[in-house]
Amino acid sequence: MFDFLEGYDVLGAFWMTVKLTALSAVGSLIWGTVLAAMRVSPVPLMRGFGTAYVNIVRNIPLTVIIVFTSLGLADIFGVTMGAADNFDVQGFRLAVLGFIVYTAAFVCEAIRSGINTVPLGQAEAARAIGLNFSQTLRLIVLPQAFRAVINPLANVLIALTKNTTVAAAIGVAEAALLMKKMIENEAQTLAIGAVFALGFVVLTLPTGLLLGWLAKRLAVKR
């Protein structure tokens, strides 16, 4: 029934998708949090940078960003991400960089919406006891903001999982690239599409359910 899968490393391709998602998610969360802090910063220059970054990056197609990381950074500027002699590793790392650059803009807006849910009085109380902006943000505001935006961040993570298919544009051997090769070589187009669609459902559905449950458990009581 599944003879068309013989000779193809489907699990390996989906494992590549998982690695792309996991590394990009961690990097996006870190950079997105920094951007959110910039967007609510009292320093005009930092606010301006954060706002410009989000508005520009969100309006650039992801494919353009991923292709630029390969053709622009690697071919023109010679950025090899520490893997000059290994095209596969270089492509993987450049793809992760592109996903971080793109996804961080959406993470930033999700976290900023969470920051806006924290009562202003709490920040004022923190300043009254001598905490500066960074201490107030790190100790008072962000812990509550993260609890409030687990669901939006889950949606960003699910979108990131599906967006990893764009990495096929620069030759990263993830699920979408393997599906393309199989469709070109095999006759069972619908069956191949169904297998890969099911694979992405298996990756994204449990993530959504788990983070949805976690959001209910950790919701801030107002």
C-alpha positions as CSV (number, residue, x, y, z in Angstrom):
1,M,0.0,0.0,0.0
2,F,2.8,2.4,0.8
3,D,5.4,0.9,-1.6
4,F,5.9,4.4,-3.1
5,L,7.6,5.4,0.2
6,E,10.4,2.8,-0.3
7,G,13.8,4.4,-0.9
8,Y,12.8,7.8,0.5
9,D,13.8,9.0,4.0
10,V,10.4,10.5,4.9
11,L,11.1,10.4,8.7
12,G,14.5,12.1,8.1
13,A,12.8,14.8,6.1
14,F,10.3,15.5,8.9
15,W,13.1,15.4,11.4
16,M,14.8,18.2,9.5
17,T,11.5,20.1,9.6
18,V,11.4,19.6,13.4
19,K,15.0,20.8,13.8
20,L,14.3,23.9,11.7
21,T,11.2,24.6,13.7
22,A,12.8,24.1,17.1
23,L,15.9,26.2,16.5
24,S,14.0,28.9,14.7
25,A,11.4,29.0,17.5
26,V,14.0,29.5,20.2
27,G,15.9,32.2,18.2
28,S,12.6,34.0,17.3
29,L,11.4,34.0,21.0
30,I,14.7,35.5,22.1
31,W,14.9,38.1,19.4
32,G,11.2,38.8,19.4
33,T,11.3,39.5,23.2
34,V,14.2,41.9,22.6
35,L,12.2,43.7,19.9
36,A,9.1,43.9,22.2
37,A,11.2,45.5,24.9
38,M,12.5,48.0,22.3
39,R,8.9,48.8,21.3
40,V,7.9,49.7,24.8
41,S,11.2,51.3,25.7
42,P,11.3,54.9,26.9
43,V,14.2,55.5,24.6
44,P,12.9,57.0,21.2
45,L,15.7,55.5,19.1
46,M,15.0,52.0,20.4
47,R,11.3,52.4,19.9
48,G,11.8,53.7,16.4
49,F,14.1,50.7,15.5
50,G,11.6,48.2,16.9
51,T,8.7,49.7,15.2
52,A,10.5,50.0,11.8
53,Y,11.8,46.4,12.0
54,V,8.4,44.9,12.7
55,N,6.6,47.0,10.1
56,I,9.2,46.3,7.4
57,V,9.8,42.6,8.0
58,R,6.2,41.7,8.3
59,N,5.5,43.1,4.9
60,I,8.3,41.2,3.1
61,P,7.4,37.7,1.8
62,L,9.1,35.0,3.7
63,T,10.4,33.5,0.4
64,V,12.3,36.7,-0.3
65,I,13.9,36.6,3.1
66,I,15.0,33.0,2.8
67,V,16.3,33.4,-0.7
68,F,18.2,36.5,0.3
69,T,19.9,34.7,3.2
70,S,21.2,32.2,0.6
71,L,21.9,34.3,-2.5
72,G,22.5,37.6,-0.7
73,L,24.4,36.7,2.5
74,A,26.1,33.5,1.2
75,D,26.8,34.2,-2.4
76,I,27.4,38.0,-2.4
77,F,28.7,38.7,1.1
78,G,30.3,35.4,1.7
79,V,28.5,34.6,5.0
80,T,28.9,30.8,5.5
81,M,27.6,30.5,9.1
82,G,30.7,28.5,10.0
83,A,30.1,25.8,7.3
84,A,32.0,27.0,4.3
85,D,32.8,23.4,3.1
86,N,29.4,21.9,3.8
87,F,26.6,23.2,1.6
88,D,23.9,21.3,3.4
89,V,24.8,22.6,6.9
90,Q,25.3,26.1,5.5
91,G,21.9,26.1,3.9
92,F,20.3,24.8,7.1
93,R,21.8,27.5,9.3
94,L,21.0,30.2,6.8
95,A,17.4,29.0,6.7
96,V,17.2,29.1,10.5
97,L,18.6,32.7,10.4
98,G,15.9,33.7,7.8
99,F,13.1,32.2,9.8
100,I,14.3,33.9,13.0
101,V,14.5,37.3,11.2
102,Y,10.9,36.8,9.9
103,T,9.1,35.1,12.8
104,A,10.6,37.4,15.5
105,A,8.5,40.2,14.1
106,F,5.3,38.3,14.9
107,V,6.6,37.1,18.2
108,C,7.3,40.7,19.1
109,E,3.8,41.8,18.4
110,A,2.3,38.9,20.4
111,I,4.5,39.7,23.4
112,R,3.8,43.4,23.1
113,S,0.0,42.7,23.2
114,G,0.7,40.7,26.4
115,I,2.6,43.6,27.9
116,N,-0.4,45.8,27.2
117,T,-2.5,43.5,29.3
118,V,-0.4,44.1,32.5
119,P,-2.1,46.8,34.6
120,L,-0.2,50.1,34.4
121,G,-0.3,50.4,38.2
122,Q,2.0,47.4,38.6
123,A,4.7,49.2,36.6
124,E,4.2,52.4,38.5
125,A,4.5,50.5,41.8
126,A,7.7,48.9,40.6
127,R,9.1,52.3,39.8
128,A,8.0,53.6,43.2
129,I,10.1,51.0,45.0
130,G,13.2,51.9,42.9
131,L,13.2,49.5,40.0
132,N,14.4,50.8,36.7
133,F,12.8,50.1,33.3
134,S,14.8,46.9,32.6
135,Q,14.2,45.5,36.1
136,T,10.5,46.3,35.9
137,L,10.2,44.7,32.5
138,R,12.2,41.6,33.5
139,L,10.8,41.0,36.9
140,I,7.2,42.3,36.8
141,V,5.9,42.8,33.3
142,L,7.3,40.0,31.1
143,P,6.4,37.1,33.4
144,Q,2.8,38.1,33.3
145,A,2.9,39.0,29.6
146,F,4.2,35.6,28.6
147,R,1.4,33.9,30.5
148,A,-1.1,36.0,28.7
149,V,0.1,35.3,25.2
150,I,0.7,31.5,25.2
151,N,-2.1,31.0,22.7
152,P,-0.9,33.7,20.3
153,L,2.6,32.3,20.5
154,A,1.3,28.8,19.9
155,N,-0.3,30.2,16.6
156,V,3.0,31.7,15.6
157,L,4.8,28.4,16.3
158,I,2.3,26.4,14.2
159,A,2.7,29.0,11.4
160,L,6.5,28.6,11.7
161,T,6.2,24.8,11.4
162,K,4.3,25.2,8.1
163,N,6.6,28.0,6.9
164,T,9.6,25.7,7.1
165,T,8.5,24.3,3.7
166,V,9.9,27.6,2.2
167,A,13.4,26.3,3.1
168,A,13.1,24.0,0.1
169,A,13.7,27.1,-2.1
170,I,17.3,27.0,-1.0
171,G,17.8,23.3,-1.1
172,V,17.3,22.4,2.6
173,A,16.3,18.7,2.7
174,E,13.1,19.1,4.7
175,A,9.7,17.6,4.1
176,A,8.5,19.8,1.2
177,L,11.6,19.3,-0.9
178,L,11.3,15.5,-0.5
179,M,7.6,15.6,-1.4
180,K,8.5,17.6,-4.6
181,K,11.1,14.9,-5.5
182,M,8.7,12.1,-4.9
183,I,5.9,13.7,-6.9
184,E,8.3,14.1,-9.8
185,N,9.4,10.4,-9.6
186,E,6.3,8.6,-8.5
187,A,2.8,8.3,-10.0
188,Q,0.8,8.3,-6.7
189,T,0.6,12.1,-6.4
190,L,-2.5,12.2,-4.2
191,A,-1.2,9.5,-1.8
192,I,2.1,11.3,-1.5
193,G,0.3,14.6,-0.8
194,A,-1.9,12.9,1.8
195,V,1.2,11.4,3.6
196,F,2.9,14.7,3.9
197,A,-0.2,16.5,4.9
198,L,-0.8,14.0,7.6
199,G,2.8,14.4,8.7
200,F,2.3,18.2,9.2
201,V,-1.0,17.6,11.1
202,V,0.9,15.2,13.4
203,L,3.4,17.9,14.1
204,T,1.1,20.9,14.5
205,L,-2.1,19.5,16.1
206,P,-0.5,18.2,19.4
207,T,1.5,21.4,19.7
208,G,-1.7,23.5,19.5
209,L,-3.6,21.2,22.0
210,L,-0.7,21.2,24.5
211,L,-0.1,24.9,24.4
212,G,-3.8,25.6,24.6
213,W,-4.0,23.5,27.7
214,L,-0.9,25.2,29.1
215,A,-2.5,28.6,28.4
216,K,-5.5,27.7,30.5
217,R,-3.4,26.4,33.4
218,L,-1.1,29.5,33.4
219,A,-3.7,32.2,32.6
220,V,-3.3,35.3,34.7
221,K,-6.4,35.8,36.9
222,R,-7.7,39.4,36.7
